[in-house]
Amino acid sequence: MNEDAQRETERGTVVVDVVGVSRMYRTRRHESPLWRQLLKPTFETHTALNQVNLQIRAGECLGLVGPNGAGKSTMIKLLTGLLKPSSGRISVLGHEPGRLSSHFLNQIAAVFGHKTSLWWDLPVRHSFDAIRRIYRVPVEAFREDVVLFADMLHVDKLMDRTVRQLSLGERIKCEVVLALAHRPRVLMLDEPTIGVDMESKQQLRTLINRVVVERQVATLLTTHDVTDLTACCTHIAFIQGGNVFQVKAMDDLLRQFGVSRDNGGLLESRLIDTFRTRGMTTDEERTFCNTTRVNVMGEEDD
Ligand SMILES: Nc1ncnc2c1ncn2[C@@H]1O[C@H](COP(=O)(O)OP(=O)(O)OP(=O)(O)O)[C@@H](O)[C@H]1O
């Protein structure tokens, strides 16, 4: 079956399935005297995600929205297999991400706006070459996609620059092109527009829409920018204090809030009200509320 026919068959099928997933972090407490910490370390367990259920279908872009510390990045780390759930079940394209099977890794891509997957001291082009070899993408197909996406994001002239010489926005745009060049079926974007200028944000949103619609890529997007949500997302999931408490189609949400898609300011106010109504706390309070202390020996989480 060729790629187009395969995409058509996949349209609307559940690609990402998260069932009752919780994730705890264990961190060492540092408040007692040093000798006591060494002899009898104390740890506390913090619930970053609590019994989360989520689904993403082929051709959908799900926006995961919530205040700082809500658990968004933790969710993405679980879906990419960087972390394993403490309980519950995750299936991405039928794979359990934590097993990191090569078949799974070949079909997903992730961009973390605040981290880089490009080699810092090498020209951008070299990272691209390395990734093409790692994913074993045929040269022609890879080149075709890189040219297409690099052109859309205006990064074609940056290919011979060292990554460390790029501005934040330039680097993120290169990361996105690289993430898409092996034709992933699942795309995870953790704050991809952070630090990106207005025009580049528009280009990124156009690109995201294109891969979601034309390639049926199941996409998860976390962002604090309301325009990213209205421009890209077919669905929205609300997360707060590790709980996903509502998942809605974007059009239904706009209707519920009585907001038009182009009124980002009003939508932002409605979203803030929604979180406030549920009792938005500061990071410190929330961490404390979700935390239990345990006196055990062991390693803390990364
Ligand atoms: N390695 C870790 N060890 C302990 N606690 C952690 C760790 N990583 C995250 N946390 C805690 O888990 C919670 C969820 O963090 P996460 O990074 O997933 O939030 P987020 O929604 O992505 O926040 P932001 O919008 O600020 O990026 C926070 O309270 C955070 O302090």
PDBQT file of the ligand as one rigid body, heavy atoms in Angstrom, charges set to zero:
ROOT
HETATM    1  N1  LIG A 401      12.240  15.115  37.701  1.00  0.00    +0.000 N 
HETATM    2  C1  LIG A 401      11.306  15.559  38.541  1.00  0.00    +0.000 A 
HETATM    3  N2  LIG A 401      11.395  15.272  39.851  1.00  0.00    +0.000 NA
HETATM    4  C2  LIG A 401      10.451  15.684  40.702  1.00  0.00    +0.000 A 
HETATM    5  N3  LIG A 401       9.366  16.413  40.365  1.00  0.00    +0.000 NA
HETATM    6  C3  LIG A 401       9.241  16.747  39.069  1.00  0.00    +0.000 A 
HETATM    7  C4  LIG A 401      10.192  16.342  38.091  1.00  0.00    +0.000 A 
HETATM    8  N4  LIG A 401       9.794  16.812  36.878  1.00  0.00    +0.000 NA
HETATM    9  C5  LIG A 401       8.645  17.475  37.097  1.00  0.00    +0.000 A 
HETATM   10  N5  LIG A 401       8.309  17.440  38.402  1.00  0.00    +0.000 N 
HETATM   11  C6  LIG A 401       7.116  18.020  39.023  1.00  0.00    +0.000 C 
HETATM   12  O1  LIG A 401       5.991  17.423  38.401  1.00  0.00    +0.000 OA
HETATM   13  C7  LIG A 401       4.989  18.399  38.156  1.00  0.00    +0.000 C 
HETATM   14  C8  LIG A 401       4.642  18.421  36.681  1.00  0.00    +0.000 C 
HETATM   15  O2  LIG A 401       5.772  18.931  35.968  1.00  0.00    +0.000 OA
HETATM   16  P1  LIG A 401       5.733  19.159  34.389  1.00  0.00    +0.000 P 
HETATM   17  O3  LIG A 401       7.108  19.571  33.962  1.00  0.00    +0.000 OA
HETATM   18  O4  LIG A 401       5.148  17.965  33.758  1.00  0.00    +0.000 OA
HETATM   19  O5  LIG A 401       4.717  20.384  34.289  1.00  0.00    +0.000 OA
HETATM   20  P2  LIG A 401       4.283  21.252  33.009  1.00  0.00    +0.000 P 
HETATM   21  O6  LIG A 401       2.804  21.231  32.967  1.00  0.00    +0.000 OA
HETATM   22  O7  LIG A 401       5.010  20.800  31.796  1.00  0.00    +0.000 OA
HETATM   23  O8  LIG A 401       4.755  22.696  33.445  1.00  0.00    +0.000 OA
HETATM   24  P3  LIG A 401       5.237  23.973  32.547  1.00  0.00    +0.000 P 
HETATM   25  O9  LIG A 401       4.019  24.538  31.903  1.00  0.00    +0.000 OA
HETATM   26  O10 LIG A 401       5.818  24.883  33.593  1.00  0.00    +0.000 OA
HETATM   27  O11 LIG A 401       6.282  23.465  31.575  1.00  0.00    +0.000 OA
HETATM   28  C9  LIG A 401       5.531  19.723  38.694  1.00  0.00    +0.000 C 
HETATM   29  O12 LIG A 401       4.995  19.942  39.970  1.00  0.00    +0.000 OA
HETATM   30  C10 LIG A 401       7.023  19.508  38.755  1.00  0.00    +0.000 C 
HETATM   31  O13 LIG A 401       7.593  20.244  39.809  1.00  0.00    +0.000 OA
ENDROOT
TORSDOF 0
